[in-house]
Amino acid sequence: MKILSTSIEGVFTVETSLLPDNRGSFSRLFCERELGSAFGGRKVVQINKSITATPGTVRGIHYQNPPHAEMKLIRCTSGRVWDVAVDLRAGSSTFLQWHAEELTSENARMLVISEGCGHGFQVLEPDSELLYLHTAFYNPEFESGVMYNDPKLAITWPLPALDLSARDQKYPPISTDFTGIKV
């Protein structure tokens, strides 16, 4: 595993290798030793999977507030997605900046997203699957989000946005007095 820094502190791209042979391929999904520098001693406590059918669908941008803030490791196990991390941390030098990676089952890349950063993605191929590893348990009372198309973020989505959940459509725009998440 090769851990690459991004322009946002605490957000990393992880390059892994697919080891093909005549039967198919093998790849490592998680290694505590190799990801130790990115995870900083945090432990994975929950693993989730999403399957999204329709290209253009946007999920997010989600995060959990402290004291249930979480670091996430995201990997595409089937299909192709545009995966986005948004820095929402109070006092961060990259506050309201975003970083995106195309994650596919073929490129075997992962994205590590630190606490206080929002996460969203857009599906680029039908029936795309994401695997999420979380360092905190899901707590719906501390869940929040920001609009995927907030003008203050100006995220460049590859396709027109489709099929947003009712919850994602209700997130308010970032107000002028939003000072960020204190993590």
N, C-alpha and C positions, 0 to 999 in steps of 0.2 A: 504494500500500500504506500502510495506517495501522497503526502499531505501538502497541499498548496494553499498559501495565504491568498485572501482576496483583498479588495480595497476596504472591506468592513472588518474591523477587529472582531474576532470570535466567530467569523464565518469562514469556512474552509471548503475547498473542493478536494475530494479524495479520489485519486485515480487508482483503480485496481486492475488486475489482469484477468482476462478470461483465458483459461487454459484448455484449448480445444484438442480433441482427439477424434478418432473415427466413431466414437459413441455419442459425442456431443461436446459438452464443455463443463468445466468446473470453475467456480470463482468463490473467493472468500467474501462473506457479507459483513463480518464483524470480527475484529481482533482487538481485545482490550490492550494488549501490549503495543501493537502498532498504532492504535488510535489514542494512546495515552496522552500524547502531547496536545492533541485537540480537545480531548475530554477532560483533562485536568483533574483526574481522580473521580469524576462523576460516574455513577453506575447506571446502566440501562435497567429500568424498572417496568417498562411496558413496551410492547411491540404491536403495531397496528398495520393493517393493509387496506388500501382503497383500490377499487376498480371503477374506472370512469369510462363510459361507453362512447360518448360523442366527442369528436374533435371540436375544439373551440370552447369546450366547457372550462370554466374557471372555478376553482375551489380556493377560498381564502379571500383575504389575507388574515390569518388567525394567529393568536398568541394566548398564553395564560399569564395572568397577573401574579405578582408575588403575593403570598409566599409559595405559590404553586407554579412559578415560572419554570420553564423546561428548556433543555437543550434537545435538539432533534438531529437525527441522522436519517437522511432520506435517500432511498435508492429506487430506481425504476427497474422492476423485474420483468416487465413485458410492455412493449409499446414504446412511446416517446412522449416526453413532457417538457415544458418550459417551466423550470422550477425557480422561484423567486424568494429571496430573503430581503427584508426591509428593516433597517436599523431604527428602532423606536425608543432607544435608551436615552434617558435624560442625561444631558451633559456629554454625550458621545460626540467625537469630532466628525463622525459620519452620520449624524442624526438626519433621518428622513432620506438617506441614500439607499439604493437598492443594488443587489447583485443577482444575476440570473445565470443559470447553466441549463443547457439542454441535457437531460438525463435520458438515456436509452438503455435497453437491456444489452445492446451491443457495445456501447462505449464503457459500460460498467463503472461510470462515475457516481459518486455520492456527494451530497451536500450536507455539511455540518452547520447547524444554525444555533447560535448561542441564545441564552435567555435574554428576553427583552427585544428580540427581533421577531418580526412577524414573518409568516410563511404562507405562500400561496403558489398555485401552479395552474398552467393551462395545458390541456390534453391536446397533443398534436396528431395522435393516431388512435383509431378505435380500440376500445377495451384495454386501455393502458392501466397498468398496475403499479402502485407505489407501496413500498415497505418503509415504515417509520419506526425508528427506535427512539424512545423517550426517556429522559432522566427524571421525570416527575410523573406521578399518576394524573390522569385526566380528572379535572375538577370543574364541572360545568358552571359553578358559581363564580369562578375566577377566569372564565373564558371571555375573550373579547376579540375585536378585530377592527380593521380599517377597510374602507372601500377599495376594491381592486383598481378602480379607475380614478382615484383621488388625484386632482390636478397638482397637489403639492408633491406627490410622488412621481408623477409623469412616467409610469412604467410603460415600456414599449412591449405590448403583448403581440405575439406573432400573427394571431388570427383574430377576427372579430369575436368578442366575448359572447358566449352562449350559456344557457342553462345554469344560471346562478341559483343557489338555494335561496329560499325566503330569508333565512338568517343572514346570508352574505349580502343580500340586497338592502338590508336594514341598517348596516353599519353606517354611522355618520361620517361625513368628511372630517378630515383633520382640521380642527379649529385653530384660529390664530393664537389661542392661549394654551394649546397642547404643548406641554413641556417635556413629555416623554414618560417612559416607564422607569421607575426607580428600582433597579435590581441590585 
